[in-house]
Amino acid sequence: MNLSAITNNPIAVVSLIFLGFILLELVLGCFFQPRGQRRDVLQEIIGSSLLLGLTFPLIMFLAGTGLGELVPEWRGALADLPWMAGIALFLLFDDMTQYWWHRLSHKVPVLYNLHRAHHSAPYMSVRIVYRNNSFYYLLMPGIWFSAALIYLGLAPEYYVYLIVKMLVIFGAHSSVAWDEKLYKIRALRPLMWLLERTISTPSTHSAHHGLDADDGVTHYKGNYGNLLFFWDVLFGSAKITRRRPEHYGIEDMAPVSWQQELFWPLVRRPAPRAERLADEVAQ
């Protein structure tokens, strides 16, 4: 197997990191969730497969092909840019735009229909990272901007950026609370104070997935950051408690079928009665 073919393929890079976190949760016995249902497994398998196998490659192909037709002279135009400047462009055009896309998705009902699958899981786990409606990622501006920056010659910077971003995002969603023990080490307090205001952690991001807004921890109308939690600090949507909610899910909304969560607006179907009852028990 050609190692360079793997490291230069963003899908392979993401998939390998994803697999690593799955194995970590399996080894630590927290991958299989007791509150999970059949609908959760289906959403997570289908959602992840669609993004990695179809949506992401399609965006990269369409953006690259389209720019090649429209502005062929721009191909590689930023290849000589200092690598730190290239990373900064991805932070602004991918991560910051994803923050606003995520925030907007919690404000606009139509967009939340594309995002609610990510929040309907009654648990935190690496399993839910790509649990979203099929159109949520297709419309995400940051992926299109990333494809454009790659066309402009920033592919090497993108792979470095992508590896760091995926490690943070998978780590923030994982049921392995890696930050919990670090908070207890006195010597690391200054570092953890800075870290939790810079990147997403299990504590800050799990608060975004909490079920009960009155539990003192849950903050689903904030903590939107993906790689950088700094965007929440900068734009006033941050809440830091260093705790995790006891329950996860969607508060005060009637459950819909898993098919609707994944394929709305093409599918509009209420949840079957048995599924609604199971959802109520799980929460």
JOKADA-V375119 format. One record per pair of residues at least 6 apart in sequence whose C-alpha atoms are under 8 Angstrom apart, sorted by the first residue. I is the first residue (numbers start at 1). GAP is how many residues later the second one is. Records with the same first field share a line. If there is no record, write none. Layout:
I: GAP / GAP
//
This chain:
6: 6 / 7
7: 6 / 152
8: 151
10: 149 / 152
11: 41 / 45 / 46
13: 150
14: 148 / 149 / 152
15: 37
17: 146 / 149 / 150
18: 108 / 152
21: 105 / 149 / 150 / 153
22: 9 / 104 / 105
25: 6 / 149 / 150 / 151
26: 6
30: 145 / 146
31: 94 / 95 / 96 / 144
33: 90
35: 87 / 88 / 247
36: 85 / 86 / 87 / 246
37: 241
39: 219
40: 81 / 218
42: 216
43: 74 / 88 / 89 / 215 / 219
44: 83 / 84 / 86 / 87
47: 83 / 84 / 85 / 86 / 87 / 215
48: 82 / 83
50: 84
51: 79 / 83 / 86
55: 79 / 82 / 83
56: 81 / 82 / 87
59: 79 / 84 / 85 / 88
60: 84 / 87
63: 81 / 84 / 85
64: 83 / 84 / 87
67: 81 / 84
68: 7
74: 77 / 78
75: 76 / 77 / 78
76: 75 / 76 / 77 / 78
77: 75 / 76
78: 74 / 75 / 76
79: 73 / 74 / 75
83: 74
86: 68 / 71
87: 70 / 71 / 74
90: 56 / 59 / 68 / 71
93: 49 / 52 / 53
94: 47 / 48 / 49 / 51 / 52
95: 47 / 130 / 131 / 132 / 133
96: 135
97: 44 / 45
98: 42 / 43 / 44 / 127 / 128
99: 125 / 126 / 127 / 132
101: 39 / 40
102: 122
103: 118 / 119 / 121
104: 7
105: 6 / 7 / 9 / 10
106: 6 / 115
111: 25
113: 20 / 148 / 151
114: 18 / 19 / 20 / 21 / 22 / 147 / 148 / 150
115: 17 / 18 / 21 / 146
116: 16 / 17 / 134 / 145
117: 14 / 15 / 16 / 141 / 144 / 145
118: 10 / 11 / 12 / 13 / 14
119: 90 / 129 / 130 / 131
120: 128 / 129 / 130
121: 7 / 127 / 128
122: 125 / 126 / 127 / 160 / 161
123: 124 / 125 / 126
124: 49 / 50 / 51 / 82 / 85 / 124
125: 48 / 49 / 50 / 51
126: 44 / 45 / 47 / 48 / 49
127: 47
128: 45
129: 40 / 41 / 44
132: 129 / 130
133: 128 / 129 / 130 / 131
134: 128 / 129
135: 128
137: 6
146: 12
149: 6
150: 8
165: 61 / 62
166: 61
168: 31 / 32 / 33 / 58 / 59
169: 31 / 57 / 58
171: 7 / 30 / 31
172: 28 / 29 / 30 / 31 / 32 / 33 / 34
173: 29 / 32 / 33
174: 28
175: 27
176: 26
177: 25 / 26
178: 24
179: 22 / 23 / 24
180: 23 / 62
182: 6 / 10
183: 6 / 9 / 59
196: 8 / 33 / 44
197: 32 / 33 / 36
198: 30 / 31 / 32
199: 26 / 27 / 28 / 29 / 30 / 31
200: 25 / 26 / 27 / 28 / 29
202: 42
203: 37 / 38 / 39 / 40 / 41
204: 19 / 35 / 36 / 37 / 38 / 39 / 40
205: 18 / 19
206: 12 / 38 / 39
207: 10 / 11 / 12 / 13 / 16 / 36 / 37 / 38
208: 10 / 11 / 12 / 13 / 14 / 15 / 16
209: 9 / 10 / 11 / 39 / 40
210: 7 / 8 / 9 / 10 / 35 / 36 / 37 / 38 / 39 / 40
211: 7 / 34 / 36 / 37 / 38 / 39 / 40
212: 6 / 35 / 36 / 39
213: 6 / 7 / 38
215: 30
217: 24 / 26 / 27 / 28
218: 26 / 27
219: 20
221: 16
222: 10 / 15 / 16 / 17
223: 6 / 9 / 14 / 15 / 16
224: 8 / 13
225: 6 / 7
229: 9
232: 6
247: 36
248: 35
249: 34
255: 15 / 16 / 21 / 24
256: 13 / 14 / 15
257: 12 / 13 / 14 / 15 / 18
258: 13
259: 8 / 10
260: 6 / 7 / 8 / 9 / 10
//
